[in-house]
Amino acid sequence: MARLIVTLICVLLPTTALANTVYKCRKDDKVVFSQTACPQDYSQHKIEYQLGITTETDSDKRETPVDPLQTLLNSQTISKEKLLQLLDAELYRLKQENSYFEILRTSELQKLERQRYWQHKEKDDPEYISQLNKINDHFNGLTSNNTQAIQQLSDRKTQISTETVPEEVK
């Protein structure tokens, strides 16, 4: 039970960080608050709430979203040590997500089994088998996507670890 709670916290924690940012959009005497960036014709102020402190910054410059996986795979933007640390964190997160998917799969299969039991169906019932296959295919696909990402990140981590920093010319 404790593992489930920790897993849920780890999965939901990144989404709560987004709720701490609100945009204050102004046009003439009209003020609108939004959780998404303001339209182009509005001036934008970013209001952030973190650890009990509210800060408002003029952020008319639009932010372009950055894919964290691409940032991790592009070693030109961060130091080698920081990159390895971020790679380890992302690998851990993906492995935790795979564990969470297994918990969800087990829960869905138990729910399907209870439903089959109370409807007095046999285990070889075609509807039961199709639902069973559908659940397994869904979670196998999710796990497979994460496993591919884990493999890519592991390969990149190995590549970065084996790279040697060129010695300066004396």
Secondary structure, 3 states (H helix, E strand, C coil): CHHHHHHHHHHHHHHHHHCCEEEEEEECCEEEEECCCCCCCCEEEEEEEECCEEEEEECCCCCCCCCHHHHHHCCCCCCHHHHHHHHHHHHHHHHHHHHHHHHHHHHHHHHHHHHHHHCCCCCCCHHHHHHHHHHHHHHHHHHHHHHHHHHHHHHHHHHHHHCCCCCCCC
